[in-house]
Amino acid sequence: MSTTTTNQDAYETDSTTNVVHLDSVALAGAAAVVSAIAMLLLGVFGAVGVYEGAVEAMEQWHLFFEPTVVGTVAGMVEAAVISFVLMYAFAS
């Protein structure tokens, strides 16, 4: 009776030979969508008068953000572009 032996344990999978690559565009796109939604929520909260501190912080940190319709859309675009570029650079 012969038995075969390997260098891998029974619980170990083939992942030691396969390399998983991070999809830079997918990660950057997801970050852009999340940041745009966050800016939309802050724009709505700023118009309503809730979370004034966070809205004021975003007004200081972002060039185009204001709690108006145009300022919210401009802040969403700005946040999406910035997060896309930063996360793409991080992932690649």
N, C-alpha and C positions, 0 to 999 in steps of 0.2 A: 504494500500500500504506500503510495507516495502522496505527499502534500506539497502544495506550492506556497511559497512565501513571497511576500512583497515588503517593500519598505514603508508602506502606508498602514496606518492603523485601520481598524474596522470602521471607526466613526469618521475617518478623514475622507474627504471627497476629492474629486479631480481639480478642485479650485487651485491647487498648488501649481498647476501647469497653465491654467487659463488666466489671462489678465483681463480685467474689466476696465474699460475706459469710460471716463465721465463725458457725457454729451454736453459740451460747452454751450451750444446754442439753446438747448432745452433748459438748462439751468438758468442761463441769463434771461430767457424769455419768461420763465416762471417768476424769477425775481422782479422783473419789470412789471408783470401783472399784479403781483402782491403789493409792490410799492405804489402803483397807480391806484389800487383799491384803497390802500391806507390813506392816500392823499384825498381821495374822494370822500372817505368817511370823515377826515379832519375838516374838509371844506363844509360838509353838511353840519358837523358838530359846531363849527365856528359860526355858521349862519344861525343856528338855533341858540347858541350861547352856552353850550356844554363843552367841557374840557378846554377852558380858555387858556390854561397854561401850555398845553400841547400845541394849540393853534398858534399862540404867540411864538413858541419855539420854532415851529415850522416857518413862520413868517420871517424869522431871523436867519434861519439856515438856508432857505431856498429863495432864489432871486425873484421868481415869478409868482409865488404862492400868496394868495389873499383869500379870505373867506367870502368871495363873490363867485358868480358862475364862471366868469372869464378867468379869474385868478385861480380857481380850483382846477379848471381844465388845463391851464398853463402849468400849474404845479404838478398835475398828474403826468403831463408829458415830460416835464423836467425830471421828475423822480424816476420815471420809467427809463429814460435815456441814461441817466447817471447809474442806476442800478444795473441796467443791461451791460453797460461798458465795464463796470467794476467786476461784476460776477463773471463775465466772459473772460476778462483778464485773469481772474482768480482760477477759473476752471481750466483754462488752457495753460 
